[in-house]
Amino acid sequence: MLRVAIVDDDTSHCRALARLLRVSGMEALTYSSAEEYLGHRSEQTFDCLVLDIQLGGMSGFELQSRLAVTDPALPIVFLSAHEEPETLSRAARTGCAYVRKTEPGMTLLEAIRRAAAGHSPVPHG
């Protein structure tokens, strides 16, 4: 069973994602901020991190940058409701998968499975 952490400050979206993952046979733990995740990360191990880019406080990009140093093997799937070209480009430069919040749940599930299995993200354009 894949263990997935979800970091998203939109509580209703976070709950919905956690339900989707659980129904799909994954274990999901939720965090409302990057700081909350960092405060609890020594207590848990995860197969993948689903990370909203736009967070209050530390951004998803800032958390990913920090984790690239402290936990470089942790696969990350970025989520965003914002579809600006710079956001897409910056996410692509990290080597992490990127899924728009408006995409179907199956797209996110596939991105999580690919990331956890060590596969390259599917390019978005």
C-alpha atoms as an extended CHARMM CRD file, in Angstrom:
* protein
*
       125  EXT
         1         1  MET       CA              0.0000000000        0.0000000000        0.0000000000  PROA      1               0.0000000000
         2         2  LEU       CA              1.4290000000        3.3750000000       -1.0090000000  PROA      2               0.0000000000
         3         3  ARG       CA              1.7260000000        5.9330000000        1.7970000000  PROA      3               0.0000000000
         4         4  VAL       CA              1.1190000000        9.4380000000        0.5040000000  PROA      4               0.0000000000
         5         5  ALA       CA              1.3900000000       12.7910000000        2.2600000000  PROA      5               0.0000000000
         6         6  ILE       CA             -0.8270000000       15.5850000000        0.9530000000  PROA      6               0.0000000000
         7         7  VAL       CA              0.1450000000       19.1860000000        1.7050000000  PROA      7               0.0000000000
         8         8  ASP       CA             -2.6340000000       21.5880000000        0.7100000000  PROA      8               0.0000000000
         9         9  ASP       CA             -4.0100000000       24.5810000000        2.6060000000  PROA      9               0.0000000000
        10        10  ASP       CA             -7.4490000000       24.1500000000        1.0060000000  PROA      10              0.0000000000
        11        11  THR       CA             -8.9890000000       21.8370000000        3.5990000000  PROA      11              0.0000000000
        12        12  SER       CA            -11.9260000000       20.6970000000        1.4710000000  PROA      12              0.0000000000
        13        13  HSD       CA             -9.6520000000       19.8800000000       -1.4640000000  PROA      13              0.0000000000
        14        14  CYS       CA             -7.2350000000       18.1090000000        0.8830000000  PROA      14              0.0000000000
        15        15  ARG       CA            -10.0500000000       15.9700000000        2.3310000000  PROA      15              0.0000000000
        16        16  ALA       CA            -11.3290000000       15.1190000000       -1.1510000000  PROA      16              0.0000000000
        17        17  LEU       CA             -7.8450000000       14.0680000000       -2.2860000000  PROA      17              0.0000000000
        18        18  ALA       CA             -7.3610000000       11.9300000000        0.8070000000  PROA      18              0.0000000000
        19        19  ARG       CA            -10.6930000000       10.1710000000        0.1270000000  PROA      19              0.0000000000
        20        20  LEU       CA             -9.7320000000        9.5840000000       -3.5080000000  PROA      20              0.0000000000
        21        21  LEU       CA             -6.4060000000        8.0600000000       -2.5030000000  PROA      21              0.0000000000
        22        22  ARG       CA             -7.9570000000        5.8630000000        0.1970000000  PROA      22              0.0000000000
        23        23  VAL       CA            -10.6400000000        4.5710000000       -2.1740000000  PROA      23              0.0000000000
        24        24  SER       CA             -7.8120000000        3.7730000000       -4.6030000000  PROA      24              0.0000000000
        25        25  GLY       CA             -6.0260000000        1.6310000000       -2.0150000000  PROA      25              0.0000000000
        26        26  MET       CA             -3.4860000000        4.1690000000       -0.7730000000  PROA      26              0.0000000000
        27        27  GLU       CA             -2.8800000000        5.4790000000        2.7130000000  PROA      27              0.0000000000
        28        28  ALA       CA             -3.1550000000        9.2670000000        2.8490000000  PROA      28              0.0000000000
        29        29  LEU       CA             -2.1020000000       11.6860000000        5.5760000000  PROA      29              0.0000000000
        30        30  THR       CA             -2.9060000000       15.3760000000        5.2220000000  PROA      30              0.0000000000
        31        31  TYR       CA             -1.0850000000       18.5360000000        6.2500000000  PROA      31              0.0000000000
        32        32  SER       CA             -2.4250000000       22.0710000000        5.9180000000  PROA      32              0.0000000000
        33        33  SER       CA              0.9660000000       23.7440000000        5.4450000000  PROA      33              0.0000000000
        34        34  ALA       CA              4.5770000000       23.0700000000        4.5580000000  PROA      34              0.0000000000
        35        35  GLU       CA              5.5100000000       23.9730000000        8.1070000000  PROA      35              0.0000000000
        36        36  GLU       CA              3.0700000000       21.4300000000        9.5500000000  PROA      36              0.0000000000
        37        37  TYR       CA              4.4980000000       18.7360000000        7.2550000000  PROA      37              0.0000000000
        38        38  LEU       CA              8.0700000000       19.5970000000        8.2910000000  PROA      38              0.0000000000
        39        39  GLY       CA              7.0700000000       19.5270000000       11.9620000000  PROA      39              0.0000000000
        40        40  HSD       CA              5.7820000000       15.9450000000       11.6550000000  PROA      40              0.0000000000
        41        41  ARG       CA              7.9450000000       14.4270000000        8.9440000000  PROA      41              0.0000000000
        42        42  SER       CA             10.2880000000       12.6200000000       11.3310000000  PROA      42              0.0000000000
        43        43  GLU       CA              7.2450000000       10.6900000000       12.6200000000  PROA      43              0.0000000000
        44        44  GLN       CA              6.2560000000        9.2840000000        9.2050000000  PROA      44              0.0000000000
        45        45  THR       CA              7.7390000000        7.8600000000        6.0300000000  PROA      45              0.0000000000
        46        46  PHE       CA              6.0190000000        8.2960000000        2.6900000000  PROA      46              0.0000000000
        47        47  ASP       CA              6.2270000000        6.8230000000       -0.7810000000  PROA      47              0.0000000000
        48        48  CYS       CA              5.1490000000       10.1180000000       -2.3550000000  PROA      48              0.0000000000
        49        49  LEU       CA              4.3430000000       13.7140000000       -1.4480000000  PROA      49              0.0000000000
        50        50  VAL       CA              1.4540000000       15.5170000000       -3.1610000000  PROA      50              0.0000000000
        51        51  LEU       CA              2.3040000000       19.1780000000       -2.7810000000  PROA      51              0.0000000000
        52        52  ASP       CA              0.2180000000       22.2490000000       -3.5850000000  PROA      52              0.0000000000
        53        53  ILE       CA              2.4030000000       24.9870000000       -5.0480000000  PROA      53              0.0000000000
        54        54  GLN       CA              0.4410000000       27.9120000000       -3.6150000000  PROA      54              0.0000000000
        55        55  LEU       CA              0.4640000000       27.5980000000        0.1640000000  PROA      55              0.0000000000
        56        56  GLY       CA              0.1740000000       30.1940000000        2.8890000000  PROA      56              0.0000000000
        57        57  GLY       CA              3.6260000000       30.6410000000        4.4450000000  PROA      57              0.0000000000
        58        58  MET       CA              6.2920000000       28.5000000000        2.7950000000  PROA      58              0.0000000000
        59        59  SER       CA              5.3720000000       27.7230000000       -0.8210000000  PROA      59              0.0000000000
        60        60  GLY       CA              5.3630000000       24.2760000000       -2.3630000000  PROA      60              0.0000000000
        61        61  PHE       CA              8.4360000000       25.2150000000       -4.3910000000  PROA      61              0.0000000000
        62        62  GLU       CA             10.2540000000       26.2830000000       -1.2160000000  PROA      62              0.0000000000
        63        63  LEU       CA              9.3740000000       23.0100000000        0.5200000000  PROA      63              0.0000000000
        64        64  GLN       CA             10.4930000000       20.9810000000       -2.5120000000  PROA      64              0.0000000000
        65        65  SER       CA             13.7840000000       22.8740000000       -2.5910000000  PROA      65              0.0000000000
        66        66  ARG       CA             14.3780000000       22.1190000000        1.0780000000  PROA      66              0.0000000000
        67        67  LEU       CA             13.4490000000       18.4420000000        0.6720000000  PROA      67              0.0000000000
        68        68  ALA       CA             15.7760000000       18.1340000000       -2.3480000000  PROA      68              0.0000000000
        69        69  VAL       CA             18.6030000000       18.5690000000        0.1780000000  PROA      69              0.0000000000
        70        70  THR       CA             17.2470000000       16.6900000000        3.2020000000  PROA      70              0.0000000000
        71        71  ASP       CA             15.1730000000       13.9460000000        1.5200000000  PROA      71              0.0000000000
        72        72  PRO       CA             16.1560000000       13.8280000000       -2.1770000000  PROA      72              0.0000000000
        73        73  ALA       CA             14.6680000000       10.3600000000       -2.7640000000  PROA      73              0.0000000000
        74        74  LEU       CA             11.1130000000       11.4350000000       -1.8410000000  PROA      74              0.0000000000
        75        75  PRO       CA              9.0120000000       11.6090000000       -5.0300000000  PROA      75              0.0000000000
        76        76  ILE       CA              6.8860000000       14.7530000000       -5.3010000000  PROA      76              0.0000000000
        77        77  VAL       CA              3.7970000000       15.4890000000       -7.3680000000  PROA      77              0.0000000000
        78        78  PHE       CA              3.0330000000       19.2060000000       -7.5530000000  PROA      78              0.0000000000
        79        79  LEU       CA             -0.5870000000       20.3880000000       -7.6320000000  PROA      79              0.0000000000
        80        80  SER       CA             -1.7370000000       23.7860000000       -8.7650000000  PROA      80              0.0000000000
        81        81  ALA       CA             -4.9240000000       25.5790000000       -9.6720000000  PROA      81              0.0000000000
        82        82  HSD       CA             -2.7840000000       28.2340000000      -11.3900000000  PROA      82              0.0000000000
        83        83  GLU       CA             -1.7770000000       27.4730000000      -14.9380000000  PROA      83              0.0000000000
        84        84  GLU       CA              0.7160000000       30.2320000000      -15.6810000000  PROA      84              0.0000000000
        85        85  PRO       CA              3.5350000000       29.1710000000      -18.0330000000  PROA      85              0.0000000000
        86        86  GLU       CA              6.1660000000       30.1200000000      -15.4310000000  PROA      86              0.0000000000
        87        87  THR       CA              4.5800000000       27.7980000000      -12.8470000000  PROA      87              0.0000000000
        88        88  LEU       CA              4.6050000000       24.9140000000      -15.3100000000  PROA      88              0.0000000000
        89        89  SER       CA              8.1630000000       25.6860000000      -16.3670000000  PROA      89              0.0000000000
        90        90  ARG       CA              9.4190000000       25.9470000000      -12.8010000000  PROA      90              0.0000000000
        91        91  ALA       CA              7.7440000000       22.6660000000      -11.8330000000  PROA      91              0.0000000000
        92        92  ALA       CA              9.2940000000       20.9570000000      -14.8660000000  PROA      92              0.0000000000
        93        93  ARG       CA             12.7700000000       22.1980000000      -13.8860000000  PROA      93              0.0000000000
        94        94  THR       CA             12.4700000000       20.4050000000      -10.5240000000  PROA      94              0.0000000000
        95        95  GLY       CA             11.9660000000       17.0380000000      -12.2430000000  PROA      95              0.0000000000
        96        96  CYS       CA              8.7590000000       16.5350000000      -10.2640000000  PROA      96              0.0000000000
        97        97  ALA       CA              5.3950000000       15.6330000000      -11.7430000000  PROA      97              0.0000000000
        98        98  TYR       CA              2.8180000000       18.3960000000      -12.1210000000  PROA      98              0.0000000000
        99        99  VAL       CA             -0.9570000000       17.9750000000      -12.0860000000  PROA      99              0.0000000000
       100       100  ARG       CA             -3.5100000000       20.7370000000      -12.4380000000  PROA      100             0.0000000000
       101       101  LYS       CA             -6.2300000000       20.6680000000       -9.7990000000  PROA      101             0.0000000000
       102       102  THR       CA             -8.7940000000       20.7700000000      -12.6020000000  PROA      102             0.0000000000
       103       103  GLU       CA             -7.6020000000       17.4690000000      -14.0980000000  PROA      103             0.0000000000
       104       104  PRO       CA             -9.4760000000       14.2240000000      -13.3910000000  PROA      104             0.0000000000
       105       105  GLY       CA             -8.5420000000       12.2880000000      -10.2720000000  PROA      105             0.0000000000
       106       106  MET       CA             -7.1880000000        9.4370000000      -12.3790000000  PROA      106             0.0000000000
       107       107  THR       CA             -4.4830000000       11.7860000000      -13.6840000000  PROA      107             0.0000000000
       108       108  LEU       CA             -3.3010000000       12.4560000000      -10.1350000000  PROA      108             0.0000000000
       109       109  LEU       CA             -3.4360000000        8.7730000000       -9.1930000000  PROA      109             0.0000000000
       110       110  GLU       CA             -1.3280000000        7.8610000000      -12.2220000000  PROA      110             0.0000000000
       111       111  ALA       CA              1.1880000000       10.6180000000      -11.4160000000  PROA      111             0.0000000000
       112       112  ILE       CA              1.4930000000        9.3330000000       -7.8320000000  PROA      112             0.0000000000
       113       113  ARG       CA              1.9720000000        5.7360000000       -8.9610000000  PROA      113             0.0000000000
       114       114  ARG       CA              4.5760000000        6.7410000000      -11.5620000000  PROA      114             0.0000000000
       115       115  ALA       CA              6.4710000000        8.9260000000       -9.0840000000  PROA      115             0.0000000000
       116       116  ALA       CA              6.4470000000        6.2770000000       -6.3380000000  PROA      116             0.0000000000
       117       117  ALA       CA              7.6970000000        3.6770000000       -8.8340000000  PROA      117             0.0000000000
       118       118  GLY       CA             10.5900000000        5.9410000000       -9.8000000000  PROA      118             0.0000000000
       119       119  HSD       CA              9.3530000000        6.7310000000      -13.2970000000  PROA      119             0.0000000000
       120       120  SER       CA              9.8320000000       10.1130000000      -14.9280000000  PROA      120             0.0000000000
       121       121  PRO       CA              6.8140000000       12.3850000000      -14.8730000000  PROA      121             0.0000000000
       122       122  VAL       CA              4.6500000000       12.5620000000      -17.9670000000  PROA      122             0.0000000000
       123       123  PRO       CA              5.3450000000       15.9560000000      -19.5900000000  PROA      123             0.0000000000
       124       124  HSD       CA              2.5910000000       18.5610000000      -19.4680000000  PROA      124             0.0000000000
       125       125  GLY       CA              2.2310000000       21.2960000000      -21.9600000000  PROA      125             0.0000000000
